[in-house]
Amino acid sequence: SAPLAGVPFTLRFTDGALVQVPPDAPVSDWFPRHHRLEKRVSGWERRGSIAVLAVLVVALALIATFGWGVPAAADYAAMHLPAAADRVLGNQTLALMRSHWLRPSALPQARRAELQQRFREFAAHTGDTEHLRLEFYQSRAFGANAFSLGGGIIMVTDALVRALPDDDAFLAVVAHEMGHQHYRHTLRMVLRGSGVVLVVSVLAGDVSGSTLVTAIPVFLLNAHYSRDFEQQADSYAFTALERAGISPMAFVRAIRALEKAHPELRGDADARYLSTHPLTQERIERALVAAQQFARGHNRSRE
C-alpha cells in the first residue's frame, strides 16, 4: 500500500493474502523500487515552504476557475445553445412560473391587444422579430416587473404597465428586456451560478442539485445583472428605440415614473423592477446622452 503517516502498511500477495505491518516498518528498504513518487511527495509534505506554495497554487487555481473559467464556459455554452433548446427552456420556465407565481392578466383585452400591436411594430425595426413573444401576467411575487425568459419570451406584469406613463415608456422597458434576450443574459447568469455550484459539488463529492429550469425562476426573483450586462441591454434599448423613431427619453420617463410611483422602492415587492434592475443615475445620464444624439440626428434629417 502507499505510505501514509500513522497508517499500517498492507502487503498484498498474489494468492490474495494480506499482511499488515506497523507504520514504522522499513518497507521502503524491503521494496526500494516501489512508491518512488509517493516518497517524493511525502518529502515535499514535510517541507513548510512547499506546503505554503501548494496552498497558494490551489488558491490561484480556484480564483482562475471561478473568476474566469466558469463564467467563460457558461457564456460560451449560453451563446451556442441551439435556438430550439432555448425555446424549450423558456417555455418550461414560463410553465413553472405560471404554477407558482403568475396569474392571468387583468388588463383589458383591448389594452393588451394595443400593446401587442405596438410591440410587433417596434420589434420589426430591430431585426430580432423571430420567435419573440410578449406575455402579460399578474404577480404579487414579482410586482411591477418585466423579464426575459429565453426562447424569445418577454414577460410583463400588469403592475408595470399601470406604473408607466405612456406606450413609448413601455416600449423602452420592453426594449431593455429584448437586450437581455438578445445577449442571453439571464441564461448566462444562471449558467454561471449553476457552474459554480456544480464545481463546488464536484470538489465536495456531491453533485446533487436542482435543474436549470427550476433555477431560472429563483434567479429572477433575486436577479441582479452585472454592470456590463445592464449596459449592454441599455445600449440595445437605445438603439432599438432610435430605429423605431422613438427618443431614448422614453427610457428616462419610464425610470422616473417607476421611482415616483414607488418612493419607498427598495424592499417593496411592488417595486421589484427597481430592485432587480439596479437603476443608477449613471444609467439615466447615458439615456439622456442617447436622447440628445437622437434629437440632433432627427433635426439634421429634417433639414
Order of alpha helices (4+ residues) and beta strands (2+ residues): beta-beta-alpha-alpha-alpha-alpha-alpha-beta-alpha-beta-beta-beta-alpha-alpha-alpha-alpha-alpha-alpha-alpha-alpha
